Amino acid sequence: MATAQRYIIPEPRPYQWTREEYYKMGELGFFDDKRVELIEGRVFEMSPIYSPHATSVTLAGEVLREIFGRGWIVREEKPLSLDANSDPEPDIALVAGKARDFKDAHPTTAALVIEAADSSLSYDRNHKASLYAKAGIADYWIVNLQDRQIEVHRRPIADANAEFGFSYGDKMIFKEGDSVKPLAKPKVSIAVADLLP
């Protein structure tokens, strides 16, 4: 008598998109009229950019361009190719080099990443912080528009409890009357108020 053959069927799991596939979908018009970014193989639709958020990003860009000058690029809402499965578009990425250094490929790291956060505050504190820590971004700031403060995240560490297995060992809060020094230029102070709308 023949025995019934047993099949082992794996559990369903989400498909992990690569950066290459993500760009191909964009070329085919899949994301037309949508603001999206690729995070660890998942495509996230981003909320609209409201005026306080846009103002904060513009202010941060102006301050960083003035402080860092030649030899640095301040990229506003442009891709940062962290690995084969992540292509976030941070509000600000401060990158060493010149604009034409990246004519063929987006930067893969940044000296400073800034996210302006209102409705995205939890997302930026958890998903984005873990992603940037995993990528080794040493200096990550959240301009918290709700509480009018800057949350500075430094010292990436392995963390099994974090979204992507990494978090920041140092987290500091700077209030509106305070100033903060970027790791890439520690002798320079930036007033928190200068980054707030």
N, C-alpha and C positions, 0 to 999 in steps of 0.2 A: 504494500500500500504506500503510495507516494505521500510525502509530507508537504504541507503547504509552505511555500516559500515566503519568508518574511522580508519586507522591505523597510529599510530605515529611511524615513523621510525627514530631512532637516527642517528645523523651525524656519518660518519665513523671517527674512531680515531686510532692512532697507538697503536699497542699492547705493553704493558709495561712488559718487561722481568724481572723476579726476578733473584737474584743471583743464586739460586738453579737451575733454568732453564738454565741460562747462562753456568753454569758448566756442566750440562747434555749435552748441545749442543757441548761443547768442548770435552767431553768424546766420543761423537758420531763422532768426526772428522769434525764437521761443520766448524771449524775455522782453519783447517790445513793450514800451510804456511801463515797465516795472523796474524798480530799484532793487537789485538783488546782489548777494555776495555769496561766495562759496566758503563754507566753514567745515573743515574736516569731512569733506565728501557730501555735505548736505547744502542745498540751496535755500537760503533764507531771503524772504521778501522783507525789505526794510520799510519803515514807516515814512511818510512824507517829511520833508525838511521844513520845520516851522521857523518863523522869523527869529525868535531868540536863539535857536540852535544855529542858524545861518550866521547871525551876528557874532556869536561866540567863535565860530570857526574862522570867520574873516578876521576878527581881532587877534586870535592866536597866530594866524598866518602872518599878519603884519608885524607882530611883536617878534616872532622867531626870525623873520627875514631881516629885521633891523639888527637883532643881536648876533646872528650867525653870519650873515653876509656871504661873500664869495666862498666857494668850496662846499657849500651846502645847498640842498634843494628842500623847499617846504612844499610837499605834495598834499594838496587838499582834495579829499574824497576821491583818491585814485588807488588802483590796486597795489597790493603788497603781496608778492608771490612767496608765501612762507614755506610751502612744500607742494607736493604733487596733488594734494587734496584740499588746499586752502588758499583762497585768493580774496581776503577781506579787503574792504575799502575804508580804511580808517579816516576819520575826519581830518586828521593831520598826521603825516609821517615825515619826520625830519631825517633826511638821508644825506650822507656824505657823497660829494661828487658834483657833476654838472648834468644838466638836463639831458644832453645827448648821450651820456653814459648809458641811458636806459631806453634808447630808441628801438632796440631789438628785443628787450625783455624788461619786465617790471623789476624793481628792486626786491631783494629777498630778505632784507633786514632794514632796521632803522635805528638811529641813535635815540629817538624819542617818538612815541606814539601817543596821540591825544584823541580821545573821544569826548564829544560834547553830549551830555545825556540829560534828557528830560523823561519821556516815556520809556526810553531804552535803558534806564539806569540799572535795573536788575540784570539785563542781558549783558551790558558792558562790564558789570562787576563780576559776573560768573563766566559766561561763555567766552567773551572777548578776553578777559583777564587770563583765563586758563590757556586759551589759544596763544596769546602773546608770550606768556611765560614758557609754554612748550617750545616756541620758536626762539627763545633766548633773548627776547626784547628786554633790555635791562631797565628801561625807564618808561613806564606807562602811566599816563595821567588821565583821570576822568574829570572833566569840568562838569560838576554836578549842578545843573541849572535849577533843580528843585530846592536845594539847600544852600545855593550860592557859595560853593566851596570847591576846592580841588582835592581830589583823592589821588595820592601818589603811591604807585605800586612799584616796588623794586626787589631785587634779589630773587630771580626765578628759582624755584625748587620743585623737586618731584613731590607729588601729593596725590596719593591714591584716591582721596575723596573728592578731588577737583574734577570738573567736567571732562577735561582731556588729559588728566594725569599729572598736571602741573599747576602751581599757583605761585603767588609771590610771598616771600618770607617777611618782607617789610611793607607795611601799609600805613601811610600817614595822611592826616587831614589838615589842610591849610584853609583857614577862614578868610573872609573878604579883606580884613586888614593885614593879613600876612603876606609874605613873599616866599617864593620857592626857587631853588637853584637846579637847573637841568644838569644831569650827570655829564653831558658832553661839554658843558662850560660852567664848571662849579663856582667860578668867581663872579658869575653874573646872577643877579636876583631879578625875578619877574614878579611883579605885584599881582596877586590873585585878582584884584579888582580890574586889572588891565585885560583879563581874559573873560570877564563876565559882561553880558549885555546890559 
